[in-house]
Each structure stands twice: as structure tokens, then as C-alpha cells.
Amino acid sequence: MYAVYGPHKPEADMITLIHHAVHSGITFLDTSDFYGPFTNEILLGKALEGTRHKVQLASKFGAMFDVVAGTFGANGDPAYVRAACEASLKRLDVDYIDLYYQHRVDINVPIEVTVGEMKKLVEEGKVKYLGLSEASASTIRRAHAIHPISAVQLEWSLWSRDVEKDIIPTCRELGIGIVVYSPLGRGFFSAGAKIVESTTEIDFPKIGQPRMQGENLEKNQVLFQSLQELASRKGCTPGQLALAWVQHQGDNVVPIPGTTRVKNFEENVGALHAKLSKAELEEIEALFHVDAIAGEPP
């Protein structure tokens, strides 16, 4: 349901999917003004009409993408923070946002300044809790000193484990929740090399990824096949096993796999039933050690 994360899907179908998720017991929904841009928040606002009280709603500000130049940017200016929040509230058609993240850290604005303005939004009742996305351990500490950071969103999976060195320990030390995007390795663990066949010109997360090209893809496919074998022993799919591994990293870890299909949603939810023993976790982690995946990360 995102912007440059693939072709747009019919609005009615996506609203049906969101309704299905909420009725199935999902209580945490994540969006951003970057997705669309803006259209995902509008979609969520429509879908949650009458059911807002049933969910915790997270949104983000500050990530920029220049389509012409093909470059990313960030904006943490206080005036922009406030304007972005008020615009998101309007698009979502809500009185407050439960969890509001800085989507990307602006290196040109001290984090203390940005979080200082976010703190004011909490004091005014427009936001309940604050979060950071893709922030370094030192930035997290500095931000947390200004106002408690409730959650840090980051990429973490068997595909991407570098955050385990500094960021995860910092979050745990400070009592900060960890929200995990791309827990399926940008879709790789749902289908292996076949995921590349479904890539379109505007499917941003896969275009140009060294890990999904040439020899790297061949090597990573061997790892996927090993995951398939482990999943078969557990009576689940490779994707469910990959998700279960993330879920087993702690009670403060919440994976947020994205999907546009009810079938995939049901498979993801099924991962909750995959219980891993200490020996099974060790086996998986030995196979997918920090440097196991071939190719530079995206």
C-alpha cells in the first residue's frame, strides 16, 4: 500500500484488507506521510472510520524522496514537524496519533531540536508517544534525554542483523520498544528468488538491490532453501519461520510485515503459532549469521 513500494492497489480492496485485519484482532497499524506520498494516510483514515478506538495508530514525518533526482532527504525543522503532524491528523481524520515517529533523522537539525518540538505535540495532546525510525544508538540516547522515546523502528530480520551490535542493546537498556519493518527480508523469505520475478519498474525496495542480483541471488537462494527445509520440519512456511524468529527476539519486539493480500496476511498471522526452541533458534542463527547474506544491504 505504499508509494514507491510497488504499483497502487484498488482502494476498495485495501480498505477490505484493513477491515479484515482489524476484525481479526490486529490492533497496531503503521503508516507515514511518505507513503503515497500522503495517500496511505488518507486510505487508513477512510478504513478506520468508526473503528479508530480499536487500534493504536502510528505515523511518521520527515522522509523525503525526489522522484526526478532519485534521492532521499529528511526534514527535522520544528516548523515542519508541527505542520506535518497537523496535516497527518487531517488526512487520517483523527484527533491524535498514538505513536509519532521521525521517519528519517535530519543530519542538519540537532535531534534535540526536532524532539523538542515533538515533545510539544505530546503536551498538546496531538500525539501520545514518540518514536524514531532508522536512528543510530547515539541519536536514540540524545533524543531519549529530551523526551522518552517509546519505540524505535528499524529493519531487522535474518536478512539484516547488523542492528544487533549497538542499536538493539541501546533500546533494551533504555526500555524502548522495537518495531521491525521488513521482517521478511524485503519479501525474500516469502518466496526466495521467485520474488524477483514479480518485481516491477516502480517496486522500489527490490530495484538495484545487490542481494537480489546475479551470483548474490544464487547464493542467497541456497540459504532460502535451507530455511525451507527447516520450515518443513516445523510444519510452517519459510516466511512464517522468518517471522517467528523475529517474534522470539523479545516481548518488546513487534514485527510489522506489509501485505496487500488477505492470503498473505493470514500466512503472516499464522507465524504466531510457530514456537521455536532454544536449539531451533541456535540452528537458524548459525545458518543466518550476521555475514551470511551475499551482497551489500539496501
C-alpha positions as CSV (number, residue, x, y, z in Angstrom):
1,M,0.0,0.0,0.0
2,Y,3.0,2.3,-0.3
3,A,4.2,4.9,-2.7
4,V,7.3,3.8,-4.5
5,Y,7.0,0.4,-2.9
6,G,5.0,-1.1,-5.8
7,P,2.1,-0.3,-8.1
8,H,-1.0,1.3,-6.5
9,K,-3.7,-1.2,-5.5
10,P,-7.5,-0.6,-5.7
11,E,-8.7,1.5,-2.8
12,A,-11.7,-0.7,-2.1
13,D,-9.6,-3.8,-1.9
14,M,-7.2,-2.2,0.5
15,I,-10.0,-1.0,2.7
16,T,-11.4,-4.5,2.8
17,L,-8.0,-5.8,3.8
18,I,-7.6,-3.3,6.6
19,H,-11.1,-4.2,7.9
20,H,-10.2,-7.9,7.8
21,A,-7.0,-7.2,9.7
22,V,-8.8,-5.2,12.4
23,H,-11.7,-7.8,12.7
24,S,-9.0,-10.5,13.0
25,G,-7.6,-8.8,16.1
26,I,-4.8,-6.6,14.7
27,T,-4.6,-3.6,17.0
28,F,-1.5,-1.7,15.7
29,L,-1.4,-0.1,12.3
30,D,1.6,1.7,10.8
31,T,1.6,4.4,8.1
32,S,3.6,7.5,7.1
33,D,3.0,10.7,5.1
34,F,5.8,9.4,2.9
35,Y,3.7,6.5,1.6
36,G,1.9,7.8,-1.5
37,P,3.0,10.4,-0.6
38,F,0.1,11.1,1.7
39,T,-2.4,8.7,0.1
40,N,-1.8,5.9,2.6
41,E,-2.8,8.1,5.5
42,I,-5.9,9.1,3.6
43,L,-6.7,5.4,2.9
44,L,-6.2,4.5,6.5
45,G,-8.4,7.4,7.6
46,K,-11.2,6.1,5.4
47,A,-10.8,2.5,6.5
48,L,-10.8,3.3,10.2
49,E,-14.0,5.4,10.2
50,G,-16.0,4.1,13.1
51,T,-13.2,1.7,14.4
52,R,-10.5,4.2,15.4
53,H,-10.9,3.2,19.0
54,K,-10.0,-0.4,18.3
55,V,-6.4,0.3,17.1
56,Q,-3.2,2.0,18.0
57,L,-2.2,4.2,15.1
58,A,1.4,5.1,14.2
59,S,2.5,7.6,11.6
60,K,5.8,9.3,10.6
61,F,7.1,12.5,9.2
62,G,10.4,13.8,7.8
63,A,11.3,11.4,5.0
64,M,11.6,13.0,1.5
65,F,12.1,11.4,-1.9
66,D,13.0,13.4,-5.0
67,V,11.5,11.3,-7.8
68,V,13.3,13.2,-10.5
69,A,16.8,13.1,-8.9
70,G,16.1,9.7,-7.3
71,T,17.5,10.8,-3.9
72,F,16.3,10.7,-0.3
73,G,16.3,13.5,2.1
74,A,15.0,14.4,5.6
75,N,13.4,17.4,7.3
76,G,13.5,17.8,11.1
77,D,12.9,21.5,11.3
78,P,10.5,22.3,14.1
79,A,8.1,24.3,11.9
80,Y,7.9,21.4,9.5
81,V,7.4,18.9,12.3
82,R,4.3,20.7,13.5
83,A,2.9,21.3,10.0
84,A,3.5,17.6,9.1
85,C,1.7,16.4,12.2
86,E,-1.3,18.7,11.7
87,A,-1.5,17.6,8.1
88,S,-1.4,13.9,9.1
89,L,-4.1,14.4,11.7
90,K,-6.3,15.9,9.0
91,R,-5.6,13.1,6.4
92,L,-6.1,10.4,9.0
93,D,-9.2,12.2,10.2
94,V,-8.3,11.7,13.9
95,D,-7.8,13.9,16.9
96,Y,-4.5,12.3,17.9
97,I,-1.8,9.9,16.7
98,D,-0.8,7.2,19.2
99,L,2.8,6.9,18.1
100,Y,4.5,9.6,16.0
101,Y,8.0,8.8,14.5
102,Q,10.6,10.9,12.9
103,H,10.9,8.8,9.8
104,R,14.4,9.7,9.0
105,V,16.9,11.7,11.1
106,D,17.8,15.1,9.6
107,I,21.6,15.5,10.0
108,N,21.2,19.3,9.5
109,V,19.0,19.7,12.6
110,P,20.1,18.6,16.1
111,I,17.9,15.8,17.3
112,E,17.3,17.7,20.5
113,V,15.6,20.5,18.5
114,T,13.4,18.1,16.5
115,V,12.4,16.0,19.5
116,G,11.8,19.2,21.5
117,E,9.1,20.2,19.0
118,M,7.7,16.6,19.0
119,K,7.5,16.9,22.8
120,K,5.3,19.9,22.5
121,L,2.9,17.9,20.3
122,V,2.6,15.4,23.1
123,E,1.9,18.2,25.6
124,E,-0.8,19.5,23.4
125,G,-2.5,16.1,23.1
126,K,-1.9,15.7,19.3
127,V,0.5,12.8,19.9
128,K,0.6,10.2,22.7
129,Y,4.1,8.7,22.3
130,L,7.2,9.5,20.3
131,G,9.4,7.3,18.1
132,L,12.4,7.3,15.9
133,S,13.0,5.4,12.7
134,E,16.4,4.4,11.4
135,A,18.3,6.2,14.1
136,S,21.8,5.5,15.5
137,A,22.4,4.4,19.1
138,S,23.9,7.8,20.0
139,T,20.9,9.6,18.4
140,I,18.5,7.5,20.3
141,R,20.2,8.3,23.6
142,R,20.2,12.1,22.8
143,A,16.6,12.0,21.8
144,H,15.5,10.0,24.9
145,A,17.2,12.6,27.1
146,I,14.8,15.2,25.8
147,H,11.6,13.1,26.0
148,P,11.0,9.4,26.5
149,I,11.2,7.6,23.2
150,S,8.7,4.8,23.2
151,A,9.7,3.0,20.1
152,V,12.4,2.7,17.5
153,Q,11.5,1.4,14.1
154,L,14.3,-0.4,12.2
155,E,14.9,-3.2,9.7
156,W,15.7,-6.4,11.4
157,S,15.4,-10.0,10.0
158,L,17.5,-13.0,9.2
159,W,18.4,-10.9,6.1
160,S,19.5,-7.9,8.1
161,R,21.2,-8.4,11.6
162,D,23.7,-5.5,11.9
163,V,21.4,-3.7,14.3
164,E,22.1,-6.3,16.9
165,K,25.5,-4.8,17.6
166,D,24.6,-1.4,19.0
167,I,21.0,-0.3,18.4
168,I,19.1,-3.3,19.8
169,P,21.2,-3.3,23.1
170,T,20.6,0.5,23.4
171,C,16.9,0.2,23.1
172,R,16.8,-2.6,25.6
173,E,18.9,-0.7,28.1
174,L,16.6,2.3,27.8
175,G,13.4,0.3,27.8
176,I,12.4,1.3,24.3
177,G,10.1,-0.8,22.2
178,I,11.5,-2.2,18.9
179,V,9.2,-2.1,15.8
180,V,10.6,-4.2,13.0
181,Y,9.9,-3.3,9.3
182,S,10.8,-5.7,6.5
183,P,10.9,-8.7,8.9
184,L,10.7,-10.9,5.8
185,G,13.9,-9.6,4.2
186,R,12.0,-7.3,1.8
187,G,9.9,-10.2,0.7
188,F,12.8,-12.6,0.1
189,F,11.8,-15.1,2.8
190,S,8.3,-15.3,1.5
191,A,9.3,-16.7,-2.0
192,G,13.1,-16.8,-2.3
193,A,14.5,-16.0,-5.8
194,K,10.9,-16.0,-7.2
195,I,10.3,-12.7,-5.6
196,V,12.5,-11.0,-8.3
197,E,10.1,-12.3,-11.0
198,S,7.3,-10.2,-9.5
199,T,9.4,-7.0,-9.4
200,T,8.0,-4.1,-11.4
201,E,9.8,-0.9,-12.5
202,I,8.3,1.0,-9.6
203,D,8.9,-1.6,-7.0
204,F,11.5,0.4,-5.1
205,P,12.8,-2.0,-2.4
206,K,14.0,-4.5,-5.0
207,I,15.3,-2.4,-7.8
208,G,19.1,-2.4,-7.9
209,Q,19.4,-4.5,-4.7
210,P,22.8,-6.3,-5.0
211,R,21.4,-9.1,-2.8
212,M,18.8,-9.9,-5.4
213,Q,21.1,-9.9,-8.4
214,G,23.4,-12.4,-10.1
215,E,25.7,-14.6,-8.0
216,N,24.4,-13.0,-4.8
217,L,20.9,-14.1,-5.6
218,E,22.1,-17.6,-6.4
219,K,24.0,-17.8,-3.0
220,N,21.1,-16.4,-1.1
221,Q,18.7,-18.8,-2.8
222,V,20.7,-21.7,-1.3
223,L,20.1,-20.1,2.2
224,F,16.4,-19.8,1.4
225,Q,16.3,-23.5,0.5
226,S,17.8,-24.3,3.9
227,L,15.2,-22.2,5.5
228,Q,12.6,-24.1,3.5
229,E,13.9,-27.4,4.9
230,L,13.7,-26.1,8.5
231,A,10.2,-24.7,7.9
232,S,9.1,-28.1,6.5
233,R,10.2,-29.7,9.7
234,K,8.2,-27.2,11.8
235,G,5.1,-27.6,9.6
236,C,5.1,-23.9,8.5
237,T,6.2,-21.8,5.6
238,P,9.7,-20.2,5.3
239,G,8.1,-16.8,5.7
240,Q,6.4,-17.9,8.9
241,L,9.6,-19.2,10.3
242,A,11.5,-16.0,9.5
243,L,8.7,-14.0,11.2
244,A,8.7,-16.4,14.2
245,W,12.5,-15.8,14.6
246,V,11.9,-12.0,14.9
247,Q,9.0,-12.5,17.3
248,H,11.2,-14.7,19.5
249,Q,13.7,-11.8,20.0
250,G,11.8,-10.4,22.9
251,D,8.5,-9.3,24.3
252,N,9.3,-5.7,23.3
253,V,9.8,-6.6,19.6
254,V,6.9,-6.1,17.2
255,P,7.3,-7.0,13.6
256,I,5.1,-5.2,11.0
257,P,5.1,-7.2,7.8
258,G,3.3,-5.3,5.0
259,T,0.9,-7.0,2.6
260,T,-1.7,-6.2,0.0
261,R,-3.4,-9.7,0.0
262,V,-5.6,-11.4,2.6
263,K,-3.9,-14.7,1.8
264,N,-0.5,-13.3,2.8
265,F,-2.0,-11.6,5.8
266,E,-3.3,-14.9,7.0
267,E,0.1,-16.5,6.5
268,N,1.8,-13.8,8.5
269,V,-0.6,-14.2,11.4
270,G,0.0,-17.9,11.3
271,A,3.6,-17.2,12.3
272,L,2.2,-16.6,15.9
273,H,1.7,-20.3,16.2
274,A,5.3,-21.2,15.3
275,K,7.1,-21.8,18.6
276,L,10.9,-22.2,18.4
277,S,13.0,-24.0,21.0
278,K,16.4,-22.7,22.1
279,A,18.1,-25.3,19.9
280,E,16.0,-24.3,16.9
281,L,16.8,-20.6,17.3
282,E,20.5,-21.5,17.5
283,E,20.3,-23.6,14.4
284,I,18.6,-20.8,12.5
285,E,21.1,-18.2,13.7
286,A,24.0,-20.3,12.8
287,L,22.7,-20.6,9.3
288,F,21.9,-16.9,9.0
289,H,24.8,-15.4,10.9
290,V,25.5,-11.7,10.5
291,D,27.6,-12.1,7.4
292,A,25.7,-15.0,5.8
293,I,23.7,-13.0,3.2
294,A,25.6,-12.3,0.0
295,G,25.6,-8.7,-1.3
296,E,25.6,-5.3,0.2
297,P,22.4,-4.3,2.2
298,P,20.0,-1.9,0.5
